[in-house]
Amino acid sequence: MTGVPASAAGGSGAKPVRGGKLGTAAVNQASLWNIANILTMVRLLLVPGFVLLLFHDGGYDPVWRSFAWAAFAIAMITDLFDGHLARAYNLVTDFGKIADPIADKAIMGAALVSLSILGDLPWWITGVIIARELGITLMRFWVIRHAVIPASRGGKLKTLAQGTAAGMYVLVLTGPLATLRFWMMMVAVVLTVVTGLDYVRQAVVLRRMGLAAERAAAVERAAEATEALQDPAPHPAVGAGAAAGGPVAAEVGPAVGAVADVTDVPSGVTDVSPGVMDVSPGAMDVRSGVADVRSAAEVRDAAEAER
């Protein structure tokens, strides 16, 4: 029960990088059928096999209990290997993330409950361990929106102590070994409680920090909205573009020049007007000259008629 999700190898044909970081691409390209997921599925299948071997022939046959111990040991070893493969080769699948913790808790819970049914292990020990595991799982979901509670060193020691003690109880031991397994189980119970309380503390702190960050972000957004309403931005097409000297200013400049050229036309027209006025007297002189020529011609014609 290391809390490390089993995963699957990349389906793109690329060789996985050892020690690389888990990423979205690895999750999307992962294949279901790989060594890490196969080990997880083997551990799940070993749970009913372990229970059948343990209860065979009434549950007190040393030979069958040795077989049950072998199944339990294999299950615990596969837990170590699939977690190592998942971390080392970036093998991630949704199936692995769900199945791995279920397999961990299933094999340990089956061992504790079966031993309590046989009368080898007090029920209060089984209740404390199972309640702690279920409670921490629910607490992880409680804070998953804000942060992920990482697996601690104490949690790993707790898992090792639980597996060792439960395995010793599966075997038929007497004398000093029976006493040793009792104290090993007590160590496992103490680590279970202490690490459980530490996880509760981490969950509370992470949730408070997450809520505080959300409130701070909400206040900042509200302040930005208020500032935007009180101090509106300049016109996006002219004000901002012209101030920045960007493309908008380059486009607006020629347009303004064209408008100025149009406004200059009336002044040109008004400048032409005096010239037109200057031409008018000349035209009047021409008209008077034509009239004089006509009057002279009429006088000459009258004189010729008298002759």
C-alpha positions, 0 to 999 in steps of 0.5 A: 500500500505505497500509494504509487499508482501502477501504469502502462507503457507508452503505445507510440513505440517510443522507448520510455525514459528512465527517471523521467517525469510523468506527463499528460502525453505519457498518460494518453499514450499508455497501453493497458497491457504492460508489466506494471498493470499485469503485476497489479492484476496478479495482486488482485487475483491473489486476494481470493487465492490467498483467502482460499489457501488460508481457510483450507482444511479449517484454517489451521493446517500449517502446510496450507497456511504456508501456501497462503503465506507464499501468496501473501508475500508474492502480492506484497512484492508485486506492490513494490515492483509495480510502484517502482516501474511506474516511477522509473519508466513513466508508465501511467494509465487510469486503470493503474491509478485506480486498481493499484491502491485497491489491490493494496488495501484488498490484500492487507484487509483480506489478511487482517479480517481472515486472521481475526475470523480465525481468532489469531488477531484481535479485532481491535487491531483489524478495526484500527488499521482498516479504519485508518486506511479508509479514512485517509483515502477519503481524506485524500479525495477531500483535499484533492481539489486543492493539493495532493497529499504525498506518500511520506516516509512514515507511511512507507515504514507503516506499510512494511511493518503491516506486511511483515507482521501480517505475514508472520501471523499467517504462518503458524509460529510458536515460542519467541517467534510468536512473541516477536510477531506480536510486537511487530504488529504493535509497531505496525499499529503505532505507525498506523495511528501516527502516520494517520494523524500526520496525514490529517494535519497535512490535509487540514493545512493544505485545505486551508491554504487552498481556500486562502489562495482561492479567496485571494484570487477572488479579491484580486479579480474583484479589484481589477474589475473595479479599477477597469470600471473606474478608469476606462481604457482609451479608444482601442482603434486610435488611442491605444494604437496611436500611443503605441505607434503601432500598426493602427497608427500607421493606418490612421496616419494616411487617412488623416492626411487625406482628410487634410488634403480635402479640407485644403481644396476650398482654400484653393478655390477661394484663391482662384476667385480674385483672379477671376475678378481680375479678368472681368475688367479686361473683358469689359474693355474688349466689349467697349472696343467692339462697340466703338468699331461698330459705331465707326462702321455705321458712320462710314456707311452713312457718309457713303450713302450721302455721296 
